[in-house]
Amino acid sequence: MKYRLYKLGQFLRGWVGYFGISQYYRPIPELDEWLRRRIRMCYWKQWRWPRTKVRHLLALGINLKAAIQHALSSKSYWRMARTPAVQMALNNKWLKKQGLLSIKDLWCKAQGYA
């Protein structure tokens, strides 16, 4: 997954380099939220089995009951990426530590705000 985040970072830098000259900020937060949800979904899908999901959620600080409930859920990957337990486990700080870049930060840097 690290390699994929590295390649995604390259793509995002190029994308912001091209579209970052625009002064239009409105779609940027929505794109950032969508991207983070998509990455959470990829991690959830990568874990695949309920036992693996429980182990990872416990390691990321979710209590046992919530981890088991979420791991055994039959909801889709996209919907599970929006649940509170997954969002608390795979929070923005953790995703940044994994190597995910923020579109908002890149856009602000391209505009000269940061």
Order of alpha helices (4+ residues) and beta strands (2+ residues): alpha-alpha-alpha-alpha-alpha-alpha-alpha-alpha
